Amino acid sequence: LDQLRQTLLRPEIMGIVLILVSVFTLLSLVTQSNGVITGAWIEALQKLVGIGAWGVPFVTGALGIWMVIHAIERMPDLPWHRPAGFGLLFIAFVIGASLALPTEHRPQLSALGEGGGYIGWAFADILENFIGAVGAWAFLGFLAVSGIIFLTDRLLVKHAYTGWYYLQTWWELRKDLAYVPPPSVESENTGAAQSPLPLPQIKLPLWKKLVGQTQEAAPSEIPPAANMVLPNGPTTRPAPAHAEPTTPKPEPAAAPARAAEAPAARRTPAEPAIIPARIIGGDQEWRLPRLEDVLGYWDRHVDSDEHIRDQGRLIQETLALFGVPADFEGAYKGPAVTQYLIKPGYVERTVKGEIRRTKVKVSKIAGLSNDLALALAAPSVRIEAPIPGTSYVGVEVPNQESNRVGLRDMMESETFQNKKGKLRIALGEDVKGNAIVSDLARMPHLLIAGSTGSGKSVCINSIITCLLCTHTPDTLRFLMVDPKMVELSGYNGIPHLLSPVVTETDKAAGVLYWAVKEMERRYQLCSKANCRDLERYNEYLAKRGEKPLPYIVVIVDEMADLMMAAPEEVEKHICRLAQMARAIGIHLIIATQRPSVDVITGLIKANFPSRIAFAVTSQTDSRVILDVPGAERLLGRGDMLFMAPDASKLERIQGTFLHEDEINKLVRHWKGIRQLNNDAFTQPLFEEPGAGVESASSSLPPSTPINRAAAGDSAGPVSAAPRPDLRGAPSRPPMTTPSTGNVIDQMRKVPGSSQTRYGAPPEQGSLFEEIEQMKAEDARDELFEEAIRTVRENGRGSVSLLQRKLRIGYNRASRLVDQLEEAGILGPDAGGTSGREVLTPQSAPRIIGGGDGADAGDQDFKFWM
């Protein structure tokens, strides 16, 4: 009996019974059957609810149909407010039907099945006795409005607004149909044949607009996209118009060019602005390159919609075979992969005689990635469970043919054009076809890792190209380290470089050390100007009419080689820059093809919130880069996972493609500008700001002094005048001056002029000589300045003198004497007990940062006074 009762109480059995009852009731009402059962049933319904008996079969039939479909299709439960809203409407109708009857004949008519029957009559009398007839109708209106709100789950105000909108549309349609434009005056005067009257723009009928508006207003969990493919229906991507293809390469067979879209569909690139730069010896102007001159388009091949629908149904069937019910809801066609939207279904199980329906666990779908790859004959399948912001699981399957994402397409997109940021970079295109653009200044540093041939170098070149197309040397500078010697060396000669590309591994740590010293110098300048970051400091300089400081991007193409040469020093400098350099405009881009814990240490990774992972060989490497698996399932050739600093989920992107010829065109553009007026050209570098601010010791690359033929002629010939060096060092002066005395307050001046000198980037050898000198200055004793004052006051210098005056030991005093001799302050040991001679300013020009003694001046002599 219990088993029979459970079988009869199953939802589908109860639904079928309700459908039969509704059909039986409806036929009895229509035919006015006088049978014993049918007559009694109809009489009972009419006496209870009156004319509301006609609604009973429709209510029971709808409920029965829903119960059957709910049991078979495993639909979600019906929200409680919808049947409650229908019940309120039914009660309001029954009571209203009774209130409409005459009061004196209401009991007799209700007994005959008129009005609302006994139920309507009882409630109508109660309402009239308590709140009167007017109050009863008002209360019924309130019940009806509440029922509509509960039933439709929308506010009635929105329905009223929609109705008013359609009323306005109908009125405008009447005016359009009644309007006849007057004949042309010009055709009447000239007697020419008149053109046919323009037909009025006929709009859709009201009922069609109502249906269309209702469908558009219905909320959808699937985010709209141009490349959306629905399970049953056409894709939403319109057919693009094509024009003549433009190819960035001379061989079309080697690299097919992407067909250009119609001019109306593409953003017309504006004429690049001419940004003047202050150059000594010439009126040089920086001109940004035009995108159409350096970049091209690329062809695209898209899988057919029918093939995508077949793949989606195959995914659904494969999941069902493994006991995971799910529905295929649509797909996004990306450049390299197609993301299929799978909605998990429900699983029924019997617990203590009760049937319970539970949602399929997302982990079950994620664990079937290899089985799906086998069923789809795909090289790999990546599952995103769930897709952020939706109730779908994304199954990413490689396309039959991968497409290249051109950098020009991304830079001409509205996303890139509307992106607000100082250092905009285009990373690529996601599976929805959206351009992914980020701001390096907000990242603020970027870590790139992946196996050989996965697309790291192309990604770095794309980032450099984006920055070179949007920045002049006045606003952006580069420091590049390329131990592989072939990836970044092609940029040698562009005016944005602070130094030629560093290719020697043992010298790369010195470049990072220079960046740390420049960071400290900028922080000192910002502190003295009471500015929090580089942007505010540049605004401060602009108000004073001075040239702003540019951003500096340090790029290391292979981190593993640097960590093998000097791991402790490289890690220390990178961590220092990553922690502090963001505010003053220095940003790091580090790439490696060996993502192991000894290369990407925990301390380095903690300071790089923005990371890009290309295809790797193992799940361990993926966890080292991203802290989660997934990169081992990427396809290579630009397929990446991007971890944004402000995003909680990884984003799969097809990286931009950049051909070598496009890079060469861009480099030739900047080299050509640099070679203009080559006899009077000095590569511009940021000047030493400090006209009103006490400047710290400069960390800028040195420049060759410029001597004018005539003091009054600013356009005279330029010649280099090397400074003498007492210790046999190269004639180029040091980049920094010692932080002692008043020397730190001195700005380098052009000899014979009050103008501030711009520095030209040094040769690589001079740069590293400068770095070695900076390291030597940092290694000086803390009592170095006190020792200078001591030997100046006594006129002689010795170890015993420093021991007595400074109260230090013999070893430290001996080291101070050696440092003073190396700095050119004390002479050599002449023997005897008289001590060493203190040299004059004319004997030590390197200490004061000037030329020979005659050019030192009174300000430099204060160092000894």
C-alpha positions in Angstrom: 0.0 0.0 0.0 2.8 2.4 0.8 4.4 1.7 -2.5 1.1 2.3 -4.3 0.5 5.5 -2.4 4.0 6.8 -3.3 3.4 5.9 -7.0 0.0 7.7 -7.1 1.5 10.7 -5.4 4.3 11.2 -7.9 4.2 14.7 -9.5 3.7 13.4 -13.0 0.7 11.2 -11.9 -0.9 14.1 -10.0 -0.4 16.4 -13.0 -2.1 13.9 -15.4 -5.1 13.6 -13.0 -5.4 17.4 -12.8 -5.4 17.7 -16.6 -8.2 15.1 -16.8 -10.2 17.0 -14.2 -9.8 20.2 -16.1 -10.9 18.7 -19.4 -13.9 17.0 -17.7 -14.9 20.3 -16.0 -14.6 22.4 -19.2 -16.6 19.9 -21.3 -19.3 19.8 -18.6 -19.6 23.6 -18.5 -19.7 23.9 -22.3 -22.3 21.1 -22.9 -24.4 21.8 -19.8 -24.4 18.1 -18.9 -27.2 16.9 -16.7 -25.6 13.7 -15.6 -25.5 12.7 -11.9 -21.8 13.3 -11.4 -21.3 16.1 -13.9 -24.5 17.9 -12.9 -23.6 17.8 -9.2 -20.0 18.9 -9.8 -21.0 21.9 -12.0 -23.8 22.9 -9.6 -21.3 22.8 -6.7 -18.8 24.9 -8.5 -21.3 27.5 -9.6 -22.8 27.8 -6.1 -19.3 28.2 -4.6 -17.7 30.7 -7.0 -20.4 31.7 -9.4 -19.1 32.6 -12.8 -15.6 31.9 -11.5 -16.3 28.3 -12.2 -15.2 29.0 -15.8 -11.8 29.7 -14.5 -11.4 26.5 -12.5 -10.6 24.2 -15.5 -8.0 26.5 -16.8 -6.3 26.8 -13.4 -6.3 23.1 -12.8 -5.1 22.4 -16.4 -2.2 24.8 -16.2 -1.2 23.4 -12.8 -1.3 19.8 -14.2 0.7 20.6 -17.3 3.4 22.4 -15.2 3.6 19.4 -12.8 4.2 17.0 -15.7 6.8 19.2 -17.4 8.5 19.9 -14.1 8.9 16.2 -13.4 10.0 15.2 -17.0 12.3 18.2 -17.8 13.6 18.7 -14.2 12.6 22.4 -14.2 13.2 24.5 -11.2 10.5 25.0 -8.6 7.8 27.6 -9.2 8.3 30.7 -7.2 5.7 31.1 -4.4 4.7 34.6 -5.5 3.3 33.6 -8.9 0.5 31.3 -7.6 -0.2 33.8 -4.8 -0.6 36.5 -7.3 -3.0 34.4 -9.4 -5.0 33.6 -6.2 -5.3 37.2 -5.3 -6.6 38.1 -8.8 -9.2 35.2 -8.7 -10.5 36.3 -5.3 -10.8 39.9 -6.4 -12.7 38.8 -9.5 -15.1 36.6 -7.5 -15.8 39.3 -4.9 -16.2 42.0 -7.6 -18.7 39.8 -9.5 -20.8 39.6 -6.3 -20.5 43.4 -5.6 -21.9 44.1 -9.0 -25.2 42.3 -8.2 -28.0 44.3 -6.7 -27.8 44.3 -2.9 -31.4 43.2 -2.2 -31.3 40.2 -4.7 -27.7 39.2 -4.0 -28.5 36.0 -1.8 -31.0 34.6 -4.3 -28.8 35.3 -7.3 -25.8 33.8 -5.6 -27.8 30.6 -4.8 -28.5 30.3 -8.6 -24.8 30.5 -9.4 -24.7 34.2 -10.5 -22.1 36.7 -9.5 -19.4 35.2 -7.3 -21.4 32.5 -5.6 -21.6 31.9 -1.9 -17.9 32.8 -1.4 -18.2 36.1 -3.3 -21.5 37.0 -1.5 -20.0 36.3 1.9 -16.9 38.4 1.3 -18.9 41.2 -0.4 -21.3 41.5 2.5 -18.4 41.7 5.0 -16.6 44.4 3.1 -19.8 46.5 2.6 -20.6 46.3 6.3 -17.1 47.3 7.5 -15.9 49.8 4.9 -18.9 50.5 2.6 -19.4 50.0 -1.0 -16.7 52.5 -2.2 -14.2 51.1 0.3 -14.9 47.6 -0.9 -14.2 48.5 -4.5 -11.0 50.3 -3.5 -9.9 47.2 -1.5 -10.6 45.0 -4.6 -8.4 47.3 -6.7 -5.6 46.9 -4.1 -6.0 43.1 -4.3 -5.9 43.2 -8.1 -2.8 45.4 -8.2 -1.0 43.2 -5.7 -1.9 40.1 -7.7 -0.5 41.6 -10.9 2.8 42.5 -9.1 3.1 39.0 -7.6 2.2 37.3 -10.8 4.5 39.2 -13.1 7.2 40.0 -10.6 7.4 43.6 -11.9 6.3 46.9 -10.6 3.1 48.2 -12.0 4.8 51.6 -12.6 6.9 49.9 -15.3 3.8 48.5 -16.9 2.3 51.9 -16.9 5.4 53.4 -18.4 5.5 50.8 -21.1 1.8 51.4 -22.0 2.4 55.1 -22.2 5.4 54.5 -24.5 3.2 52.4 -26.9 0.5 55.0 -26.8 2.9 57.6 -27.9 4.2 55.3 -30.6 0.7 54.7 -31.9 0.0 58.5 -32.0 3.2 59.1 -33.9 2.3 56.4 -36.3 -1.0 58.1 -37.1 0.7 61.4 -37.7 3.3 59.7 -40.1 0.5 58.0 -42.0 -1.5 61.2 -42.3 1.4 63.4 -43.4 1.9 64.1 -47.1 5.0 66.1 -47.9 4.5 69.2 -50.1 5.8 69.2 -53.7 9.3 70.5 -54.4 9.3 74.3 -55.1 12.4 73.9 -57.3 10.7 71.3 -59.5 7.7 73.5 -60.0 9.7 76.4 -61.1 12.0 74.5 -63.4 9.3 72.3 -64.8 11.5 69.2 -64.3 10.0 65.9 -63.6 9.1 65.5 -60.0 10.5 62.6 -58.1 8.1 60.2 -56.4 6.8 61.3 -53.0 8.9 59.8 -50.2 6.9 57.0 -48.5 6.3 57.4 -44.8 8.4 55.2 -42.5 5.9 52.5 -41.5 6.5 51.3 -38.0 5.7 47.9 -36.5 2.2 47.2 -35.3 1.5 47.7 -31.6 1.2 44.0 -30.8 4.5 43.2 -32.6 6.2 45.9 -30.7 4.7 44.7 -27.5 6.1 41.2 -28.1 9.5 42.5 -29.1 9.7 44.8 -26.1 8.7 42.0 -23.8 11.4 39.7 -25.2 14.0 42.4 -25.0 13.1 43.3 -21.5 13.3 39.7 -20.3 16.4 39.3 -18.2 19.0 37.0 -19.7 21.9 35.3 -18.0 23.9 35.1 -21.1 26.0 38.3 -21.6 25.3 39.8 -25.1 28.2 39.7 -27.5 28.8 40.1 -31.2 30.1 36.6 -31.7 27.3 34.7 -29.8 25.9 31.5 -31.3 22.6 30.2 -29.9 21.7 26.5 -29.9 18.8 27.0 -32.4 19.1 30.1 -34.5 21.5 32.3 -36.4 24.5 33.9 -34.9 24.3 37.5 -33.8 27.5 38.5 -35.6 26.7 40.6 -38.7 28.5 39.8 -42.0 31.4 42.3 -42.1 32.0 44.3 -45.2 35.4 43.8 -46.8 37.6 46.1 -48.7 41.0 45.7 -50.4 43.4 43.8 -48.1 46.5 45.5 -46.9 49.5 43.4 -46.1 52.3 44.4 -43.7 54.7 41.9 -45.3 56.1 41.7 -48.8 55.3 38.0 -49.2 51.5 37.5 -49.0 51.8 33.7 -48.9 54.0 33.8 -45.8 51.7 36.1 -43.9 48.1 36.6 -45.3 46.9 40.1 -44.6 43.6 40.6 -42.8 40.9 42.2 -44.9 40.1 45.7 -44.0 36.6 46.5 -43.0 34.4 49.1 -44.6 35.5 52.7 -43.9 32.3 53.5 -42.0 32.8 50.5 -39.7 36.4 51.4 -38.7 37.6 54.3 -36.7 39.5 56.7 -38.9 42.9 57.3 -37.3 43.5 60.9 -36.5 46.5 62.8 -37.6 49.2 62.3 -35.0 50.0 65.3 -32.9 53.3 67.0 -33.3 54.9 67.3 -29.9 57.8 69.7 -29.7 60.9 68.7 -27.7 63.5 71.1 -26.4 66.7 70.1 -28.2 70.0 71.9 -28.0 71.3 72.8 -31.4 68.0 72.4 -33.4 64.3 72.8 -33.5 63.5 69.1 -33.4 59.8 67.9 -33.2 58.6 64.5 -32.2 55.9 63.0 -34.5 54.0 59.9 -33.4 53.9 57.2 -36.1 50.6 56.7 -38.0 49.2 53.2 -37.4 48.5 52.6 -41.1 52.2 53.3 -41.9 53.6 50.7 -39.5 50.8 48.1 -38.8 48.5 46.0 -41.0 45.4 43.8 -40.8 45.1 40.0 -40.8 42.7 37.6 -42.3 40.2 35.7 -40.1 38.6 32.2 -40.5 35.5 31.5 -38.4 34.0 28.1 -37.8 30.5 27.6 -39.1 27.6 28.1 -36.8 26.2 24.6 -37.6 29.5 23.0 -36.6 29.5 24.9 -33.3 25.9 23.7 -32.6 26.9 20.1 -33.3 29.8 20.4 -31.0 27.6 21.8 -28.3 25.1 19.0 -28.6 28.0 16.5 -28.5 29.2 18.1 -25.2 25.7 17.8 -23.8 25.4 14.1 -24.8 28.9 13.2 -23.4 28.1 14.7 -20.1 24.8 12.8 -20.0 26.6 9.6 -20.6 28.7 10.2 -17.4 25.6 10.9 -15.4 25.9 14.7 -15.5 22.7 16.2 -16.9 23.3 19.6 -18.5 21.9 21.8 -21.3 23.8 23.5 -24.1 22.7 27.2 -24.0 25.0 28.9 -26.6 28.6 29.6 -27.5 31.1 32.4 -27.9 33.3 32.2 -31.0 36.7 33.5 -30.1 39.8 33.9 -32.3 41.5 30.7 -31.0 38.9 28.9 -28.9 35.1 28.6 -28.7 33.5 28.8 -25.3 30.4 26.6 -25.0 27.9 27.7 -22.3 26.7 24.7 -20.4 24.0 25.0 -17.7 24.1 22.3 -15.1 20.9 20.3 -14.6 19.3 18.5 -11.7 19.8 15.0 -10.3 17.0 13.1 -8.5 17.7 10.7 -5.7 15.5 9.0 -3.2 16.2 9.7 0.5 14.0 7.9 3.1 11.2 7.4 0.5 11.3 11.0 -0.6 12.5 12.2 -4.0 15.0 15.0 -3.8 16.3 17.1 -6.6 19.8 18.6 -6.3 21.9 20.7 -8.7 24.8 19.0 -10.4 28.1 19.8 -8.8 30.4 22.0 -10.8 33.3 19.9 -9.8 31.8 16.9 -11.7 31.8 18.8 -14.9 35.3 20.2 -14.3 36.6 16.6 -13.7 35.5 15.5 -17.2 37.8 17.7 -19.2 39.8 14.8 -20.6 36.7 12.8 -21.5 35.3 15.8 -23.3 38.6 16.2 -25.2 38.4 12.6 -26.3 34.8 12.9 -27.4 35.4 16.1 -29.3 38.8 14.9 -30.8 40.3 18.2 -29.4 44.0 18.6 -28.4 42.9 20.0 -25.0 39.7 21.2 -23.3 39.8 23.8 -20.6 36.8 24.2 -18.3 35.9 27.5 -16.6 33.5 26.6 -13.7 31.6 28.8 -13.3 31.8 31.8 -15.7 32.0 34.9 -13.5 28.6 36.6 -13.2 26.5 33.8 -14.8 25.1 30.4 -13.8 26.9 28.7 -16.7 30.0 26.5 -17.0 32.3 27.4 -19.8 33.9 24.6 -21.9 36.6 26.0 -24.0 37.4 24.0 -27.2 40.1 24.9 -29.7 38.8 26.1 -33.1 39.5 24.2 -36.3 41.8 27.0 -37.4 43.3 29.6 -35.1 43.1 33.3 -36.0 45.7 36.0 -35.6 44.7 39.1 -33.6 46.3 42.1 -35.2 47.7 44.8 -33.0 46.3 47.5 -35.3 42.7 46.1 -34.8 43.2 46.4 -31.0 44.7 49.9 -31.1 41.9 51.1 -33.3 39.1 49.6 -31.2 36.9 51.8 -29.1 38.1 50.0 -26.0 41.7 51.2 -26.6 40.6 54.7 -27.7 38.4 55.2 -24.7 40.8 53.7 -22.2 42.0 56.2 -19.7 45.6 55.6 -18.6 49.1 56.9 -18.9 50.6 53.6 -20.3 47.9 51.9 -22.3 48.8 48.5 -23.7 46.6 46.2 -25.9 47.0 42.6 -24.7 44.6 40.8 -27.2 41.1 39.6 -27.6 39.0 37.4 -25.3 36.6 34.6 -26.3 33.7 37.1 -26.6 35.6 39.1 -29.2 36.3 42.0 -26.8 39.6 43.9 -27.0 41.5 43.6 -23.7 43.3 46.8 -22.9 45.2 47.5 -19.7 47.2 50.3 -18.1 50.8 49.5 -17.2 50.8 52.4 -14.7 48.0 50.7 -12.8 49.3 47.1 -13.0 52.0 48.5 -12.0 54.5 45.7 -12.9 54.0 42.7 -15.2 55.3 39.2 -15.0 55.3 37.1 -18.2 56.1 33.4 -18.2 55.7 30.5 -20.6 57.5 27.7 -22.5 59.6 28.3 -25.6 57.6 29.3 -28.6 54.4 30.1 -26.7 54.4 33.8 -27.5 56.3 35.7 -24.8 58.6 37.6 -27.1 55.7 38.6 -29.4 53.7 39.8 -26.4 56.7 41.9 -25.2 57.1 43.4 -28.7 53.4 44.2 -28.8 53.6 46.0 -25.5 56.7 48.0 -26.6 55.0 48.9 -29.9 51.9 50.1 -28.1 54.0 52.4 -26.0 56.1 53.6 -28.9 53.0 54.5 -30.9 51.5 56.6 -28.1 54.5 58.2 -26.4 57.5 60.4 -27.4 60.9 60.3 -25.7 59.8 63.3 -23.6 57.2 61.2 -21.8 58.6 57.6 -21.8 62.0 56.0 -21.7 63.1 52.4 -21.8 65.8 50.3 -20.2 66.0 46.9 -21.9 67.9 43.8 -20.9 68.1 41.0 -23.5 70.5 38.2 -22.5 69.4 36.3 -25.6 70.8 39.1 -27.8 68.3 38.8 -30.6 64.9 39.6 -29.2 65.2 43.3 -28.2 68.5 44.3 -29.9 66.5 45.6 -32.9 65.3 48.6 -30.9 68.9 50.0 -30.6 69.0 53.5 -32.0 65.5 54.7 -31.1 65.5 57.9 -29.0 63.4 56.3 -26.2 66.3 54.2 -24.9 68.3 55.4 -21.9 71.1 53.1 -22.9 71.7 50.6 -25.7 70.1 47.2 -25.1 72.1 45.4 -22.4 73.0 41.9 -23.6 75.8 41.0 -21.1 74.3 39.0 -18.2 77.0 40.0 -15.7 76.2 43.7 -16.3 72.4 43.4 -16.2 72.3 43.7 -12.4 74.0 47.1 -12.7 71.1 48.4 -14.8 68.7 47.4 -12.1 70.9 49.0 -9.6 70.8 52.2 -11.6 67.0 52.1 -11.7 67.0 51.8 -7.9 69.2 54.9 -7.5 67.0 56.8 -10.0 64.0 55.8 -7.9 65.6 57.1 -4.8 66.5 60.3 -6.5 62.9 60.9 -7.7 61.5 60.2 -4.3 63.8 62.8 -2.9 62.6 65.3 -5.5 59.0 64.5 -4.7 59.6 64.8 -1.0 61.1 68.2 -1.3 58.3 69.4 -3.6 55.7 67.9 -1.2 54.3 65.7 -4.0 53.0 62.2 -3.5 53.6 60.7 -7.0 55.1 61.4 -10.4 51.9 62.8 -11.8 51.6 65.5 -9.2 55.3 66.2 -9.4 55.0 66.8 -13.1 52.1 69.1 -12.6 54.2 71.0 -10.1 57.0 71.3 -12.7 54.6 72.4 -15.4 53.4 75.2 -13.2 57.0 76.3 -12.9 57.6 76.1 -16.6 60.0 73.1 -16.3 60.2 69.9 -18.3 58.4 67.0 -16.6 60.0 63.7 -15.8 59.2 60.8 -18.1 58.0 57.3 -17.2 60.7 54.6 -17.2 59.9 51.0 -18.3 62.5 48.4 -17.4 62.1 45.3 -19.6 64.0 42.0 -18.8 63.4 39.4 -21.5 64.9 36.4 -19.7 64.9 36.4 -16.0 66.5 33.0 -15.6 69.9 34.1 -17.0 70.0 37.0 -14.6 69.2 34.8 -11.6 72.0 32.4 -12.6 74.5 35.2 -12.8 73.7 37.2 -9.6 70.6 35.8 -7.9 70.8 37.7 -4.6 71.6 41.1 -6.2 69.0 40.8 -8.9 66.3 39.6 -6.5 67.1 42.5 -4.1 66.9 45.2 -6.8 63.8 43.8 -8.5 61.9 43.5 -5.2 63.0 47.0 -4.2 61.7 48.4 -7.5 58.5 46.4 -7.4 57.7 47.6 -3.9 58.5 51.3 -4.3 58.9 52.4 -7.9 55.2 52.6 -8.8 54.5 56.0 -7.5 57.4 57.7 -9.2 56.8 56.3 -12.7 59.2 53.3 -13.0 57.6 50.0 -14.1 59.0 46.5 -14.6 58.2 43.9 -17.3 59.9 40.6 -16.6 59.7 37.5 -18.8 61.1 34.0 -18.4 60.7 30.7 -20.1 61.6 28.7 -17.0 58.9 29.4 -14.4 60.5 27.6 -11.5 60.7 28.6 -7.9 64.4 29.4 -8.1 63.7 32.0 -10.9 60.3 33.4 -9.8 60.8 33.4 -6.1 58.0 33.9 -3.7 59.3 37.4 -2.8 59.4 38.5 -6.5 55.9 37.0 -7.2 54.4 38.7 -4.2 55.2 42.1 -5.7 53.8 41.3 -9.2 50.0 41.3 -8.9 49.7 41.3 -12.8 50.8 38.2 -14.5 50.5 36.6 -17.9 50.9 32.8 -18.3 51.4 31.3 -21.8 51.5 27.6 -22.5 53.6 25.6 -20.0 54.5 21.9 -19.8 53.2 21.0 -16.4 50.6 22.0 -13.8 53.5 22.8 -11.4 54.7 25.5 -13.7 51.2 26.9 -13.9 50.9 27.1 -10.1 54.3 28.9 -9.9 53.1 31.6 -12.3 49.4 31.9 -11.4 49.0 30.0 -8.1 46.4 27.9 -9.9 46.4 25.2 -12.6 45.2 25.9 -16.2 48.2 27.2 -18.2 49.2 23.6 -19.0 46.0 23.3 -21.2 46.7 26.4 -23.3 47.4 26.0 -27.0 50.5 28.1 -27.5 51.0 30.7 -30.3 49.7 33.6 -28.2 47.1 31.8 -26.1 47.4 33.2 -22.6 45.8 33.5 -19.2 45.9 37.0 -17.8 45.7 37.8 -14.1 44.6 41.4 -13.7 45.4 43.1 -10.3 41.7 44.0 -9.8 40.1 40.8 -11.1 39.1 37.7 -9.1 39.2 35.3 -12.0 41.7 34.5 -14.8 40.9 35.7 -18.2 41.7 33.8 -21.3 43.1 36.0 -24.1 44.5 35.4 -27.6 47.5 37.7 -27.7 48.1 40.2 -30.4 50.3 39.2 -33.3 53.1 41.5 -34.5 55.3 40.7 -37.5 59.0 41.5 -37.7 58.4 43.9 -40.6 56.0 45.9 -38.6 58.6 46.3 -35.8 61.2 47.3 -38.4 58.9 50.0 -39.8 58.3 51.5 -36.3 62.0 51.5 -35.5 62.9 53.1 -38.8 60.3 55.8 -38.1 61.9 56.8 -34.8 65.5 56.4 -36.1 64.6 58.7 -39.0 63.4 61.4 -36.7 66.5 61.1 -34.6 68.8 61.4 -37.7 67.1 64.7 -38.7 69.6 67.6 -38.2 72.1 65.0 -37.1 75.0 67.6 -36.9 73.1 69.5 -34.2 71.1 66.7 -32.6 71.4 65.6 -29.1 69.1 62.9 -27.9 66.7 64.5 -25.4 66.6 63.1 -21.9 64.8 64.5 -18.9 66.5 67.5 -17.5 67.5 67.8 -13.8 64.5 69.5 -12.3 65.4 71.8 -9.4 65.1 75.4 -10.4 63.2 76.0 -7.2 63.6 72.7 -5.5 66.8 71.5 -3.8 67.9 68.7 -6.1 69.3 65.4 -5.0 72.4 63.9 -6.6 71.6 63.2 -10.2 71.4 59.6 -11.4 71.0 60.5 -15.0 73.2 59.3 -17.9 76.1 61.6 -18.6 76.2 64.0 -21.5 79.0 65.5 -23.5 79.6 69.2 -22.8 78.6 71.5 -25.6 80.8 74.5 -26.5 79.4 77.2 -28.8 81.6 78.9 -31.3 80.2 82.2 -30.4 78.7 82.9 -26.9 75.9 85.1 -28.3 75.0 82.7 -31.2 72.7 79.9 -30.0 72.7 78.3 -33.4 76.4 78.0 -33.8 78.2 74.7 -34.4 78.4 72.1 -31.7 81.6 70.4 -30.6 82.4 68.0 -27.7 84.9 69.1 -25.2 86.1 66.2 -22.9 87.0 67.0 -19.4 90.4 66.0 -18.0 90.6 63.1 -15.6 93.4 62.8 -13.0 93.1 59.1 -12.5 93.1 57.9 -16.1 89.3 57.2 -16.3 87.5 57.9 -19.6 87.0 61.6 -20.5 83.2 61.4 -20.1 82.3 62.9 -16.7 80.4 60.8 -14.1 76.7 60.7 -14.1 76.4 61.5 -10.4 78.1 63.8 -8.0 79.1 62.9 -4.4 76.4 63.7 -1.8 78.8 65.8 0.3 78.8 69.4 1.3 76.9 71.8 -1.1 77.8 69.7 -4.2 74.3 68.0 -4.1 72.7 71.5 -4.6 74.6 72.2 -7.8 72.9 71.7 -11.2 75.0 70.9 -14.2 75.3 73.9 -16.4 76.3 74.3 -20.0 79.7 76.0 -19.8 79.3 79.7 -20.5 75.5 79.6 -20.2 72.8 79.5 -17.6 70.8 76.9 -19.3 70.4 73.4 -17.9 72.1 70.8 -20.0 70.2 67.8 -21.4 72.0 64.5 -21.2 72.4 62.2 -24.1 72.4 58.4 -23.5 75.8 57.1 -22.9 77.5 54.3 -24.6 77.2 51.0 -22.8 80.7 51.1 -21.4 80.3 54.6 -20.0 77.0 53.6 -18.4 78.6 50.7 -16.5 81.5 52.9 -15.5 79.0 55.2 -14.0 77.3 52.4 -12.2 80.5 51.2 -10.7 81.2 54.7 -9.4 77.7 54.9 -7.9 78.4 51.6 -6.1 81.7 53.0 -4.8 80.0 56.1 -3.5 77.4 54.0 -1.7 80.2 51.9 -0.1 81.7 55.0 1.6 81.8 55.2 5.3 79.1 57.1 7.2 81.8 59.4 8.7 83.2 60.3 5.3 82.0 63.9 5.3 83.0 64.3 9.0 86.5 63.1 8.0 86.7 65.7 5.2 85.9 68.5 7.7 88.5 67.1 10.1 91.4 67.0 7.7 90.4 70.5 6.3 90.5 72.0 9.8 93.9 70.5 10.6 95.5 71.0 7.2 96.9 67.4 7.2 95.4 64.0 7.4 96.5 60.7 9.0 95.1 57.6 10.6 95.9 58.7 14.1 94.3 62.1 13.6 91.0 60.5 12.6 91.2 58.0 15.4 91.5 60.8 18.0 89.0 63.3 16.5 86.3 60.8 15.4 86.8 58.3 18.3 87.0 55.3 16.0 89.3 52.3 15.8 92.4 51.9 13.7 90.9 49.7 10.9 88.0 52.1 10.3 90.3 55.2 10.3 92.6 53.4 7.9 89.7 52.8 5.5 88.6 56.4 5.7 92.1 57.6 4.8 92.0 55.3 1.8 88.6 56.6 0.7 89.8 60.2 1.1 92.8 59.4 -1.1 90.7 57.6 -3.7 88.3 60.6 -3.8 91.2 63.0 -4.4 91.0 64.9 -1.1 94.2 63.6 0.5 97.5 63.2 -1.3 99.7 60.1 -1.3 101.6 58.9 1.7 104.9 60.9 1.7 106.4 59.0 4.6 107.4 60.3 8.0 105.1 61.4 10.8 103.7 64.7 9.4 100.7 63.0 7.7 99.2 63.5 4.3 98.7 66.7 2.4 95.1 68.0 1.8 94.6 68.7 -1.9 93.1 72.0 -3.2 89.9 72.1 -5.4 92.1 72.5 -8.5 93.7 69.2 -7.7 90.5 67.2 -7.5 88.0 68.2 -10.2 86.1 65.0 -10.1 84.8 65.7 -6.6 83.1 68.9 -7.5 81.6 67.5 -10.8 83.0 70.4 -12.9 85.8 70.7 -15.3 89.4 71.8 -14.4 90.2 74.1 -11.6 89.5 77.3 -13.6 85.9 76.2 -14.2 85.2 75.1 -10.7 84.1 78.5 -9.5 83.4 79.9 -6.0 80.5 77.6 -5.3 82.7 74.5 -5.8 85.4 76.0 -3.5 82.9 76.0 -0.6 83.4 72.3 -0.4 86.8 72.9 1.2 86.0 76.1 3.1 
